[in-house]
Amino acid sequence: MTKHLRIEIGGKKASVVIDRPKKMNALNTEILKDLLATLEALDQNDGVQVVVLRGEGNKAFIAGADIRELANLSAYEYRKFGMLFTRVSERIMSLSKPVIAAVNGVAFGGGCLVAISCDLIVADTAARFGFQEVNLGFMGATGMLPKLVGKHRAAEITMLGGTLSAKEALEMGLVNRIANEGELETVVDEISRRLMEQSPIALHLIKRSLLVALDASLSVSSRYETELSSICVAGDPAQRRIARYLEQ
């Protein structure tokens, strides 16, 4: 636990809570570094199979970067700050276990980047998404967003600087589920339970395969999937599950 970051572990699920509600859980350098260290520690914790990211309170998941900190940065310092966001995004995607974003309220700018870096996103009905950096004269998420929603939708989101409702984000494929009011935790718990029933090795390799598919050609990503799948099939978890299946 750090000043603005809280870790709650129950069973095989770890919840990482950005705890800065008075600032809409905006991320500054300190929190980003703490988040990186926390993700690394959880990746090494064999007792944790699922990680959930959430924001404290009901107003914001993460409202984005701390603009007060940004306002005082030189171009060189901003680059270092931006690279911290990139490292957090990449660490979430490379984590060896599934990461769920439980989006309660707004997920703007860097907060939206953190959310879409997760493997699954569950949003409450009041959730809002957007990359509004252009409204302040800079940019964000143009590297990842086209791969998720296509060039034209990505252009609309990043160039117009508007917001997306949970329903609009769902229709674009940015969100997996929308939870009814008061049911966010229930939906997240159910998805977590289902993930924890799966083989951790298989889930880890699925994450790796999906990540490669974002960058590689169809031929390369398909061949890579076959290589990883062969590792899964040869492992004890798969052999036990196959044996149980054949006994039915």
ABEGO torsion letter per residue (X at the ends): XBAABBBBBBEABBBBBBBBAAAGGBBBAAAAAAAAAAAAAAAABAABABBBBBBBEAABABAEBBAAAAAABBAAAAAAAAAAAAAAAAAAAABABBBBBBBBEBBBEAAAAAAAABABBBBBAABBBEBAAAAAGBBBGAAAAAAAAEAAAAAAAAAAGBBBBAAAAAAAGABABBBBBGAAAAAAAAAAAAAAABBAAAAAAAAAAAAAAAABBAAAAAAAAAAAAAAAAABAAAAAAAAAAAAX
